[in-house]
């Protein structure tokens, strides 16, 4: 199942790339893409794993670019 999010406050293309790489390394993530231009994050994962994945993604985003918030579309 694909879930889409907006990364509010994302201001660095290199940071977006780092986020994408880190999120794709998470165990239950099939695929994740971060588009810097649209500030969108798309995560493909099993539906029952999404909530735990989101918690980990929030930690990754905060570590790489503090001040960036994740909002579900």
Order of alpha helices (4+ residues) and beta strands (2+ residues): beta-alpha-beta-beta-alpha-beta
